[in-house]
Amino acid sequence: MALARVEDKGDRLVVVNMNASRRGALTPEFYETVMAAMAQAAEPRIRAVIITAEGGFFCAGGDLNVLISRRDLPEMERREKVDMLHDMIRAIRGCKVPVIAAVEGGAAGAGASLALACDFIVADEGANFTASYVKAGLVPDGGLTSALSRLLPRALAMEMCLLARPVSAARMAALGAITAAVPAGTADAEAMALADALAKGPREALGVTRQMVAGAYEATEAAQLDRERDAMAAAQGGAEAAEGIAAFLEKRKPDFTK
C-alpha cells in the first residue's frame, strides 16, 4: 500500500502523507516522495509545493515501533537512519519555490520538524505542536531545536522540549511562529489560497528571497549585506524586474506568468 503521493496541479505540487493508520508517521517512502517533489519543483512552471496528510493528522513523527528496532544497530547505522530525515529537511530548505505545510490535527516530534521546515504553516486552530521526544527517552531531530530557538521565546522552547507540553496552533500563530490558525478542516484550502497568491508572483525573486531570509539567522550583517547586494544586482537585469517596474510605472498589475 502506498504511503505517500505527489499530486501535480500544474503550477504547484501537493505532497500527501497517506500513512493515516499511523497518524502520518514518517516512512522512507514519504522521505523519498518529498525529496522527489522538491527536485521536481525546479521546473519553471512550479510556483509552490504544499505538504499535507490524509486522515486528519498531519504527522506524528517517527514510528516508535520502527525506532525500537534500531536499538541493536551500530551507532553509525542509526546515524544514517536519522540522516534520511535530515536529507528531507535539507531538501525542503533548499527548494526553489516556497513550501507550505497544511496541518490538521497536529504535528508531533519530527512531524513538528517537518512543518516548521516549511516557509508557510497553516494549521487548524485545534491542532497542537508537540516536541514529545523526552517521553520516549529520546532527543529532538529534524532541525527542531534550531527552528524552535528561532521562532519561540527560549522559555517556551524549553517547555516544549523538556516537558513535552503541546502548544496550540492558535498560540503558535499569536507568537508569529506559524502563518495562521484556521477553522478545522480548512487548512488545505488555506494552503491552496496561499499557493494561488504565490503563483501570481515573480518566481525567481520569490525563490531568491526565501533563501536569503532563511539564511539570515546564521549570517553576519556584513555577509547578508553582500548577499543582498549580489541578489539585487542580478535581479535588476532580469525579466521579472523589467515586467514589475514597467507595470508599476504604467499603473497596471504585473504579469509574472509569461
N, C-alpha and C positions, 0 to 999 in steps of 0.2 A: 504493500500500500504506500502510495506517495505521501511524503510528509511535508513537502513544500512545492510551490509552483511560482512561475512568473507569468503575469498577465500583461501582454503588450497592448497598450491603449493608444498607440500612435505616437503621441508626444510625451508619454510617460510610461513607466514600468511600475507594476504593482507586484511586490513580493508577498506571498501569502504563506504564513506558517500554518500547516494543516495538521499539526500534532495535537488536535483538540482533546483527545482522550487523556493526554498527559499535561493538560493546561498549557500547551505550547512549549513544552520543554525542548531545549535545544538538541539538535541532532547533527551529525556530519552532513546529512543531505541538505539541511537548512543552511549550514555554513556555505556549502558549495553553491547553492542556489543564490544566496545573497551575493557572493563574490562574482558569480557569473553575471548577475544583473548589474553590479557596479561596473564591470568591464563593458557590458553592452551599452551602458549609459554614456559612453564616449561617442556614440553615434550622434551626429549633429542634430538629428530630429528629436532626440530625447531631451526634455526640459526639466524633468523631475523624476524621482523614484519615491514610491510610497511603500513602507513596510507595515503589514497588518497581520491579522491572525483570524482563523476560524474558531468558533466555539465560545466566544465571549470573554476570553482571557488572552491578553497579548503574549506574555511569555513568563513561565515560572522559573526560567533559568536552567541550570544543569539538572539532569535526571539523576537523583540520588542513587537509584538502582545501578546506574552506569558508573557513577563516581565511586561507589563502594567496591566495584570490581577492579578498580585501578590500584587498590591498596598494595597489592603484591607486585606491581610492576616496578622495574627500576626507575629511579627518580628521573633520569633523562627521558624515558618514555612518557612519564607523567607530564614533564615539561612540554613535550611535543604535542600532547593532547590539549594542553592549555593554549598552546600557540595556534591551534586550529581556530579557537575562539578569537584570539588576538589578531590573527590574519584577517578575519571577517571585519573586526572593528577597524583595522587599518584600511581595509578596502572601502568601508563607508566613509571614513575620514578623507580618503583620497579621491572620492568620486568627483567626476567632472561637473556634476549638477547637484542642486540641493536635494537632500534626502529628508523625507517626512515620516515620522512614526505616528501611526493611528492606534492609540492604546485604549482598549476596552477592558474592563475588569481589573487589570493590574499588571505590574511589571515587577518581578521579584528576582533578586540575585543578579545573575548575568543577563536576565531579561531587562532589568533596570539599566545595566551597562549598555545593552543594545539600544534601548530607547534613547538614552542620553547621548549616545554617539551621533544621533541624527541632528540635523540643523533645526528642524521644527518638530515639536512634540505636541500633538493634540490628544488629550485624554478625557475620557468620560469623568464627570465630576465625582462619581463614586469610586473611581479607581484609586488604588494605593500603589505607591512606590516603596519597595522594601529591600533593604540590604540584609538578607536573612542568613548570611553565611555562618555567623557565630553560633547559631542554633544547631548547626551540624558540625561544629568544631573546625570550621573552615575559614578562609580569609577571602576578601574580595578579589575579583579578577575582571578582565574585560575593560580595564580603564576606569572602573567605578570610583576608586578613591580620587583619581585625577578629576573626573567630572564633578563629583560632589564638592571637592575642595574649591573648584572654580565657581560653582553655581550657588552654593548654600553657605550660610554662616557656619563657622567652624564648630560651634556647639551642636548645631543641628546635624551636621555631617557625622560628628562623633556619636550622637544619639542614634542615628540610623545604623552606623556600622558596628558600634559596640553593644548596643541594646536591642538591635534589630527591630526598632519601633517603626511601624509604617508611617508614611507621610502621604496625606491625601493629595489627589490631583489639584483640588481647589487651593490647598496651601502652597503647593509647588508653583501654581500659576500666580498666586499672590506675591510670591517671592521672586518671580521672574525666571524661575528655573525651567519652566516649560512654556510653550506658546499660549495654550488656552485649555481651560477646563470646560467641557461642553456637556449637554444632557446625554445620558446613557443612550447608546445606540446610534449616536450621530458622529462619532469620531471619524469613521471612514468618509462620510460626506464632507465633513470639515476639511479633512486632508485633501480630498479631491478639489475643494474650492481653493485651497492654498496652491495646489498644483496648477489650477486654471490661471491664477494670478501670476505665478512664476512663468508659465508658458508664454505670457504676453511680454515678458521682459527680455533684455539683451542677454542671451545665453552665455556668451564668453565673459562679459562683465560680471554677471552673477557668479559664475564659476570661480573667477579670479578673486572676487571679493570674499566669497565664503572661505577660501583658503587663507586669505590674509587675516580675516577675523579669527579663524581657528588657530592660526599660528601666533597671534599677537600676544597671547598669555605668556608664552615662554620666551618671546623675543625681547631684546633690549629696545629702548625707544629709538636709538640710533639705527639699529638693524631694521626696525619696522619702517622708519622714515625712508631708508634706502629702498626697501621693498615696495613701498607705496610710490616712490619716485619712478622706479622702473616700470611698475604696472601702469601708472598713469601715462607715462611716455608712450608705452606700447598701445594703450587704449586709444589715445588721441589720433593715432594713424590708422585706426580700424574702421570697418564699415559700420559697426554699431554706433560709434560716436558720430560718424557722418550723418546717419539717419536720425539719431537722437537730437543732435544740435539743430539740424535742419527743421525737424518737427517743432522744436521749442520756438525757433525764430519765426516759423510760419504759423504758429498758434494752432497746431493740429496734434493729434495723437500719433506717436511714433509707431511704425510697423517693424518690429524686430523679427518677424517670422519669414522674411524673404530669404 
